[in-house]
Amino acid sequence: MTRVRSRAKSTLLLASVTLLVACSRLGIGGGGDRTEEVAIESLDAEAIYKRAEFQLAADNPDEAAVLFGEIERLYPYSEWAKRGLIMQAFAYHQDRDYENSRSAAQRYVDFYPADEDAAYAQYLLALSYYDQIDAIGRDQGLTFQALQALRTVIERYPDSEYARSAILKFDLAFDHLAAKEMEVGRYYLKRGHYTAAIARFRVVVEQFQTTTHTPEALYRLIEAYLSLGLVQEAQTAGAILGYNFRSSDWYEDGYKLLTQQGVEPGVFSDGWLRQIYRQMIKGEWL
């Protein structure tokens, strides 16, 4: 675990006695006349950093982020400024202020690319996109940006502790894009726009083969092709579905659709599905 991850974790788990000491030392919190507010400019970098840690532990990440930024303003190029910058990115992320978190993390990567916390900064940058991915119907621009940022973590810092998490999140984001294509494809299919539906399901089969949506996409292709009277294309989709996902309910349903038309799965089409069959089943990529 890197220094910053340890610092962030320990900061959030500070005991109440530590908070009381910080209050007393830095002039924070209630105590009536016993404490008085200290001007930020009169504090040294370490004191400001501790004050920011207190705010973070007190569940005030927005105030913590501002204080971590003050270190960079008042003590630029110092070691405390460097530590404050990565913690500012963390605090903004805790506050779900993803734009400012991304900005701080990017500055850290730009200023300290060789530092051991650079991997965590890049990971925070990726999370600033990833954590905004929610409903499938939302604009997928953030998903693409999350994929690009996560790929950077994986490729630039393959031995870091964040690479594995980035790989898992990359797969989930990739699956999310496939889900969007499936949603649109189902919409077209339900309304009888079969050609438009096929185009969406084709994207899933060609570009998102490793996702969980591939078997359904192949089944929907059987539905759409049979609706258009393109039986051979439907049979080829069924053959691919059967070879890769024979134990799935999607194959059983697809097989029923084909046999109801008096045909069975088989490779008969000369179109794009034959190419997919060669790639996925026979391993021929040229």
C-alpha beads as a LAMMPS data file, in Angstrom:
LAMMPS data file: protein, C-alpha beads

286 atoms
285 bonds

1 atom types
1 bond types

-500.0 500.0 xlo xhi
-500.0 500.0 ylo yhi
-500.0 500.0 zlo zhi

Masses

1 110.0

Atoms # bond

1 1 1 0.000 0.000 0.000
2 1 1 1.471 3.331 -0.990
3 1 1 2.126 6.191 1.339
4 1 1 -0.886 8.206 0.264
5 1 1 -3.289 5.288 0.558
6 1 1 -1.994 4.644 4.071
7 1 1 -2.277 8.321 4.939
8 1 1 -5.828 8.526 3.607
9 1 1 -6.927 5.412 5.449
10 1 1 -5.378 6.397 8.747
11 1 1 -6.770 9.906 8.407
12 1 1 -10.314 8.645 8.054
13 1 1 -9.881 6.337 11.082
14 1 1 -8.456 8.911 13.475
15 1 1 -9.564 8.347 17.035
16 1 1 -11.641 10.949 18.809
17 1 1 -8.778 11.724 21.158
18 1 1 -6.622 12.661 18.186
19 1 1 -9.331 15.008 16.979
20 1 1 -9.552 16.668 20.350
21 1 1 -5.812 17.190 20.406
22 1 1 -5.939 18.675 16.931
23 1 1 -8.745 21.007 17.973
24 1 1 -6.781 22.223 20.933
25 1 1 -3.525 22.601 19.039
26 1 1 -4.926 24.301 15.937
27 1 1 -7.745 26.335 17.392
28 1 1 -10.536 24.357 15.717
29 1 1 -13.956 23.628 17.070
30 1 1 -15.927 24.545 20.149
31 1 1 -14.393 25.436 23.428
32 1 1 -15.841 28.841 23.778
33 1 1 -13.263 31.369 24.841
34 1 1 -10.625 28.686 25.387
35 1 1 -9.681 28.641 21.695
36 1 1 -9.442 31.279 19.055
37 1 1 -9.255 30.978 15.292
38 1 1 -5.728 31.082 13.894
39 1 1 -5.127 32.806 10.526
40 1 1 -4.089 30.270 7.927
41 1 1 -1.126 32.399 6.841
42 1 1 0.339 32.200 10.335
43 1 1 0.549 28.396 10.246
44 1 1 3.415 26.399 8.838
45 1 1 2.828 23.761 6.150
46 1 1 2.671 20.841 8.564
47 1 1 0.111 22.576 10.755
48 1 1 -2.121 23.316 7.767
49 1 1 -1.784 19.703 6.662
50 1 1 -2.876 18.483 10.106
51 1 1 -5.784 20.911 10.098
52 1 1 -6.844 19.496 6.713
53 1 1 -6.526 15.962 8.074
54 1 1 -8.777 16.932 10.962
55 1 1 -11.453 18.223 8.576
56 1 1 -11.208 15.050 6.516
57 1 1 -11.580 12.871 9.608
58 1 1 -14.513 15.021 10.736
59 1 1 -16.297 14.225 7.469
60 1 1 -15.723 17.658 5.965
61 1 1 -13.888 16.715 2.759
62 1 1 -14.779 19.973 1.023
63 1 1 -13.071 22.024 3.727
64 1 1 -10.176 19.581 3.822
65 1 1 -9.631 19.971 0.070
66 1 1 -9.437 23.750 0.416
67 1 1 -6.896 23.473 3.223
68 1 1 -4.746 20.972 1.336
69 1 1 -4.758 23.478 -1.528
70 1 1 -3.634 26.255 0.782
71 1 1 -0.387 24.374 1.407
72 1 1 0.460 24.546 -2.275
73 1 1 -0.426 28.242 -2.366
74 1 1 1.559 29.230 0.697
75 1 1 4.433 26.737 0.464
76 1 1 4.835 25.882 -3.217
77 1 1 7.405 23.267 -4.292
78 1 1 7.695 21.934 -0.742
79 1 1 7.350 18.288 0.238
80 1 1 4.214 19.219 2.143
81 1 1 2.787 20.828 -0.994
82 1 1 3.330 17.580 -2.880
83 1 1 1.644 15.551 -0.157
84 1 1 -1.145 18.113 0.076
85 1 1 -1.838 17.934 -3.652
86 1 1 -2.494 14.194 -3.730
87 1 1 -4.566 14.461 -0.553
88 1 1 -6.533 17.304 -2.115
89 1 1 -7.406 15.009 -5.029
90 1 1 -8.495 12.369 -2.506
91 1 1 -10.563 14.850 -0.472
92 1 1 -12.349 16.193 -3.547
93 1 1 -13.166 12.635 -4.558
94 1 1 -14.556 11.930 -1.096
95 1 1 -16.741 15.018 -1.571
96 1 1 -17.827 13.702 -5.009
97 1 1 -16.410 16.819 -6.583
98 1 1 -15.076 14.757 -9.452
99 1 1 -14.006 17.606 -11.707
100 1 1 -11.742 19.165 -9.079
101 1 1 -10.503 15.740 -7.979
102 1 1 -9.533 14.996 -11.566
103 1 1 -7.816 18.369 -11.910
104 1 1 -5.736 17.876 -8.745
105 1 1 -4.843 14.302 -9.680
106 1 1 -3.795 15.355 -13.173
107 1 1 -1.580 18.094 -11.760
108 1 1 0.084 15.547 -9.505
109 1 1 0.768 13.225 -12.421
110 1 1 2.119 16.140 -14.462
111 1 1 4.343 17.517 -11.686
112 1 1 5.499 14.259 -10.082
113 1 1 5.328 11.527 -12.736
114 1 1 8.111 9.471 -11.121
115 1 1 6.778 9.679 -7.567
116 1 1 5.488 6.492 -5.959
117 1 1 2.066 8.106 -5.469
118 1 1 1.722 8.883 -9.184
119 1 1 -0.026 5.543 -9.716
120 1 1 -2.616 6.433 -7.107
121 1 1 -3.091 9.879 -8.651
122 1 1 -3.727 8.289 -12.042
123 1 1 -6.125 5.834 -10.419
124 1 1 -8.026 8.692 -8.747
125 1 1 -8.210 10.418 -12.116
126 1 1 -9.784 7.293 -13.613
127 1 1 -12.202 6.995 -10.693
128 1 1 -13.343 10.570 -11.273
129 1 1 -14.871 9.292 -14.517
130 1 1 -15.759 5.761 -13.444
131 1 1 -17.725 6.745 -10.335
132 1 1 -20.057 8.853 -12.470
133 1 1 -21.161 5.874 -14.562
134 1 1 -24.604 4.960 -13.348
135 1 1 -27.759 4.446 -15.385
136 1 1 -27.347 2.682 -18.723
137 1 1 -29.413 5.338 -20.463
138 1 1 -26.935 8.087 -19.609
139 1 1 -24.545 9.553 -22.168
140 1 1 -21.687 7.112 -22.634
141 1 1 -18.964 9.738 -23.048
142 1 1 -17.928 9.310 -19.412
143 1 1 -17.670 5.557 -19.913
144 1 1 -15.248 5.991 -22.800
145 1 1 -13.183 8.446 -20.767
146 1 1 -13.163 6.040 -17.816
147 1 1 -11.943 3.237 -20.080
148 1 1 -9.115 5.383 -21.428
149 1 1 -8.028 6.504 -17.951
150 1 1 -8.220 2.980 -16.528
151 1 1 -6.190 1.665 -19.442
152 1 1 -3.503 4.231 -18.592
153 1 1 -3.307 2.874 -15.038
154 1 1 -3.038 -0.686 -16.329
155 1 1 -0.403 0.060 -18.970
156 1 1 1.668 2.699 -17.152
157 1 1 1.628 1.132 -13.689
158 1 1 1.171 -2.627 -14.266
159 1 1 2.974 -3.580 -11.048
160 1 1 1.100 -1.166 -8.792
161 1 1 -1.576 -2.224 -6.340
162 1 1 -4.107 -0.275 -8.404
163 1 1 -3.608 -2.202 -11.651
164 1 1 -5.777 -5.144 -10.580
165 1 1 -8.603 -2.892 -9.436
166 1 1 -8.301 -0.923 -12.678
167 1 1 -8.615 -4.143 -14.702
168 1 1 -11.789 -5.119 -12.855
169 1 1 -13.308 -1.681 -13.322
170 1 1 -12.243 -1.650 -16.984
171 1 1 -14.163 -4.883 -17.553
172 1 1 -17.239 -3.464 -15.818
173 1 1 -17.111 -0.251 -17.854
174 1 1 -16.647 -2.277 -21.028
175 1 1 -19.695 -4.343 -20.078
176 1 1 -21.576 -1.105 -19.480
177 1 1 -21.003 0.016 -23.069
178 1 1 -22.261 -3.325 -24.358
179 1 1 -25.356 -2.946 -22.174
180 1 1 -26.082 0.392 -23.817
181 1 1 -25.904 -1.177 -27.288
182 1 1 -28.226 -3.957 -26.130
183 1 1 -30.720 -1.480 -24.708
184 1 1 -30.929 0.414 -27.994
185 1 1 -31.046 -2.809 -30.002
186 1 1 -33.950 -4.145 -27.960
187 1 1 -35.771 -0.844 -28.459
188 1 1 -35.491 -1.143 -32.246
189 1 1 -36.358 -4.846 -32.221
190 1 1 -39.512 -4.304 -30.177
191 1 1 -40.704 -1.709 -32.671
192 1 1 -39.978 -3.803 -35.715
193 1 1 -36.944 -1.843 -36.890
194 1 1 -35.000 -5.030 -37.524
195 1 1 -32.153 -3.649 -39.605
196 1 1 -31.358 -1.000 -36.983
197 1 1 -31.590 -3.640 -34.239
198 1 1 -29.197 -5.947 -36.100
199 1 1 -26.679 -3.125 -36.384
200 1 1 -26.643 -2.711 -32.575
201 1 1 -26.422 -6.425 -31.815
202 1 1 -23.646 -6.753 -34.376
203 1 1 -21.601 -4.163 -32.476
204 1 1 -21.897 -6.275 -29.320
205 1 1 -20.865 -9.487 -31.096
206 1 1 -17.965 -7.871 -32.968
207 1 1 -16.618 -5.405 -30.410
208 1 1 -17.776 -6.691 -27.010
209 1 1 -17.316 -10.452 -27.341
210 1 1 -15.885 -10.804 -23.837
211 1 1 -18.875 -9.224 -22.097
212 1 1 -21.861 -10.932 -20.519
213 1 1 -24.168 -9.581 -23.228
214 1 1 -22.838 -11.631 -26.150
215 1 1 -25.183 -14.643 -25.790
216 1 1 -28.276 -12.439 -25.696
217 1 1 -26.991 -10.431 -28.667
218 1 1 -26.684 -13.648 -30.697
219 1 1 -30.171 -14.720 -29.669
220 1 1 -31.593 -11.323 -30.650
221 1 1 -29.870 -11.673 -34.017
222 1 1 -31.725 -14.948 -34.532
223 1 1 -34.977 -13.151 -33.736
224 1 1 -34.262 -10.221 -36.033
225 1 1 -32.982 -12.278 -38.964
226 1 1 -35.948 -14.663 -38.812
227 1 1 -38.280 -11.669 -38.746
228 1 1 -36.650 -10.466 -41.987
229 1 1 -36.787 -13.934 -43.534
230 1 1 -32.994 -14.236 -43.534
231 1 1 -32.937 -17.812 -42.314
232 1 1 -29.322 -18.654 -43.126
233 1 1 -28.064 -15.664 -41.159
234 1 1 -30.261 -16.755 -38.235
235 1 1 -28.859 -20.295 -38.467
236 1 1 -25.292 -18.991 -38.408
237 1 1 -26.000 -16.842 -35.349
238 1 1 -27.476 -19.946 -33.746
239 1 1 -24.375 -21.987 -34.552
240 1 1 -22.120 -19.429 -32.866
241 1 1 -24.463 -19.224 -29.887
242 1 1 -24.543 -22.999 -29.573
243 1 1 -20.795 -23.417 -29.801
244 1 1 -19.968 -20.817 -27.171
245 1 1 -23.024 -20.773 -24.917
246 1 1 -24.740 -24.144 -25.340
247 1 1 -25.624 -24.427 -21.664
248 1 1 -27.312 -21.018 -21.553
249 1 1 -31.027 -20.308 -21.690
250 1 1 -30.344 -18.027 -24.650
251 1 1 -29.206 -20.997 -26.720
252 1 1 -32.209 -23.094 -25.727
253 1 1 -34.590 -20.304 -26.715
254 1 1 -32.687 -19.644 -29.931
255 1 1 -32.744 -23.319 -30.847
256 1 1 -36.517 -23.377 -30.353
257 1 1 -36.939 -20.364 -32.630
258 1 1 -34.960 -22.073 -35.379
259 1 1 -36.648 -25.462 -35.102
260 1 1 -40.044 -23.785 -35.216
261 1 1 -38.987 -22.615 -38.688
262 1 1 -37.979 -26.146 -39.599
263 1 1 -34.216 -25.449 -39.498
264 1 1 -31.310 -25.983 -37.119
265 1 1 -28.158 -24.020 -36.259
266 1 1 -25.490 -24.190 -38.938
267 1 1 -22.983 -22.049 -40.804
268 1 1 -24.616 -21.086 -44.064
269 1 1 -24.288 -17.306 -44.283
270 1 1 -21.475 -15.726 -46.310
271 1 1 -21.784 -12.405 -44.491
272 1 1 -20.205 -10.920 -41.398
273 1 1 -21.385 -13.748 -39.137
274 1 1 -19.302 -16.277 -41.048
275 1 1 -16.279 -14.103 -40.309
276 1 1 -17.232 -14.075 -36.619
277 1 1 -17.590 -17.857 -36.738
278 1 1 -14.093 -18.192 -38.202
279 1 1 -12.654 -15.920 -35.535
280 1 1 -14.470 -17.188 -32.455
281 1 1 -14.621 -20.901 -33.234
282 1 1 -11.933 -21.775 -35.729
283 1 1 -9.416 -19.163 -34.554
284 1 1 -8.889 -17.777 -38.053
285 1 1 -8.261 -14.034 -37.850
286 1 1 -7.096 -13.322 -41.373

Bonds

1 1 1 2
2 1 2 3
3 1 3 4
4 1 4 5
5 1 5 6
6 1 6 7
7 1 7 8
8 1 8 9
9 1 9 10
10 1 10 11
11 1 11 12
12 1 12 13
13 1 13 14
14 1 14 15
15 1 15 16
16 1 16 17
17 1 17 18
18 1 18 19
19 1 19 20
20 1 20 21
21 1 21 22
22 1 22 23
23 1 23 24
24 1 24 25
25 1 25 26
26 1 26 27
27 1 27 28
28 1 28 29
29 1 29 30
30 1 30 31
31 1 31 32
32 1 32 33
33 1 33 34
34 1 34 35
35 1 35 36
36 1 36 37
37 1 37 38
38 1 38 39
39 1 39 40
40 1 40 41
41 1 41 42
42 1 42 43
43 1 43 44
44 1 44 45
45 1 45 46
46 1 46 47
47 1 47 48
48 1 48 49
49 1 49 50
50 1 50 51
51 1 51 52
52 1 52 53
53 1 53 54
54 1 54 55
55 1 55 56
56 1 56 57
57 1 57 58
58 1 58 59
59 1 59 60
60 1 60 61
61 1 61 62
62 1 62 63
63 1 63 64
64 1 64 65
65 1 65 66
66 1 66 67
67 1 67 68
68 1 68 69
69 1 69 70
70 1 70 71
71 1 71 72
72 1 72 73
73 1 73 74
74 1 74 75
75 1 75 76
76 1 76 77
77 1 77 78
78 1 78 79
79 1 79 80
80 1 80 81
81 1 81 82
82 1 82 83
83 1 83 84
84 1 84 85
85 1 85 86
86 1 86 87
87 1 87 88
88 1 88 89
89 1 89 90
90 1 90 91
91 1 91 92
92 1 92 93
93 1 93 94
94 1 94 95
95 1 95 96
96 1 96 97
97 1 97 98
98 1 98 99
99 1 99 100
100 1 100 101
101 1 101 102
102 1 102 103
103 1 103 104
104 1 104 105
105 1 105 106
106 1 106 107
107 1 107 108
108 1 108 109
109 1 109 110
110 1 110 111
111 1 111 112
112 1 112 113
113 1 113 114
114 1 114 115
115 1 115 116
116 1 116 117
117 1 117 118
118 1 118 119
119 1 119 120
120 1 120 121
121 1 121 122
122 1 122 123
123 1 123 124
124 1 124 125
125 1 125 126
126 1 126 127
127 1 127 128
128 1 128 129
129 1 129 130
130 1 130 131
131 1 131 132
132 1 132 133
133 1 133 134
134 1 134 135
135 1 135 136
136 1 136 137
137 1 137 138
138 1 138 139
139 1 139 140
140 1 140 141
141 1 141 142
142 1 142 143
143 1 143 144
144 1 144 145
145 1 145 146
146 1 146 147
147 1 147 148
148 1 148 149
149 1 149 150
150 1 150 151
151 1 151 152
152 1 152 153
153 1 153 154
154 1 154 155
155 1 155 156
156 1 156 157
157 1 157 158
158 1 158 159
159 1 159 160
160 1 160 161
161 1 161 162
162 1 162 163
163 1 163 164
164 1 164 165
165 1 165 166
166 1 166 167
167 1 167 168
168 1 168 169
169 1 169 170
170 1 170 171
171 1 171 172
172 1 172 173
173 1 173 174
174 1 174 175
175 1 175 176
176 1 176 177
177 1 177 178
178 1 178 179
179 1 179 180
180 1 180 181
181 1 181 182
182 1 182 183
183 1 183 184
184 1 184 185
185 1 185 186
186 1 186 187
187 1 187 188
188 1 188 189
189 1 189 190
190 1 190 191
191 1 191 192
192 1 192 193
193 1 193 194
194 1 194 195
195 1 195 196
196 1 196 197
197 1 197 198
198 1 198 199
199 1 199 200
200 1 200 201
201 1 201 202
202 1 202 203
203 1 203 204
204 1 204 205
205 1 205 206
206 1 206 207
207 1 207 208
208 1 208 209
209 1 209 210
210 1 210 211
211 1 211 212
212 1 212 213
213 1 213 214
214 1 214 215
215 1 215 216
216 1 216 217
217 1 217 218
218 1 218 219
219 1 219 220
220 1 220 221
221 1 221 222
222 1 222 223
223 1 223 224
224 1 224 225
225 1 225 226
226 1 226 227
227 1 227 228
228 1 228 229
229 1 229 230
230 1 230 231
231 1 231 232
232 1 232 233
233 1 233 234
234 1 234 235
235 1 235 236
236 1 236 237
237 1 237 238
238 1 238 239
239 1 239 240
240 1 240 241
241 1 241 242
242 1 242 243
243 1 243 244
244 1 244 245
245 1 245 246
246 1 246 247
247 1 247 248
248 1 248 249
249 1 249 250
250 1 250 251
251 1 251 252
252 1 252 253
253 1 253 254
254 1 254 255
255 1 255 256
256 1 256 257
257 1 257 258
258 1 258 259
259 1 259 260
260 1 260 261
261 1 261 262
262 1 262 263
263 1 263 264
264 1 264 265
265 1 265 266
266 1 266 267
267 1 267 268
268 1 268 269
269 1 269 270
270 1 270 271
271 1 271 272
272 1 272 273
273 1 273 274
274 1 274 275
275 1 275 276
276 1 276 277
277 1 277 278
278 1 278 279
279 1 279 280
280 1 280 281
281 1 281 282
282 1 282 283
283 1 283 284
284 1 284 285
285 1 285 286
